[in-house]
Amino acid sequence: MGGHMRLWHPKWFSRYLWGFVGSAQLMGFAADQSYGINRAKNPEVLWPWWHEIMRKKENGEIPMDMPGYMLTKYRNESEQRWSAEKEEKFGEFMNAMSAEEE
């Protein structure tokens, strides 16, 4: 009785909200597939610079406890302060990554 004139029926949440969320997910998946976007993570391809740092640490060219921010070319203000504090300990290794590039 009177159910045919309701604007919001009792199952509106599950029917419309989750229907919208599911439709958005399907549209995103279809867009990824149509443009050939690969969502697989491959650390060997995406992080070669990190593996280069790890190989240098394993070979003893860089100390194992040296922070990674000391090897970067750009540093923010706090990293510059930390680098200045630890420069006496790691100063000779700070240009280890740029030595091969030259």
Secondary structure, DSSP 8 states (H G I E B T S, - for coil): --GGG-SS-TTHIIIIIHHHHHHHHHHHHHHHHHHT------HHHH-HHHHHHHHHHHHTSS-TT--GGGG-S---HHHHHHHHHHHHHHGGGTTTTHHHH-
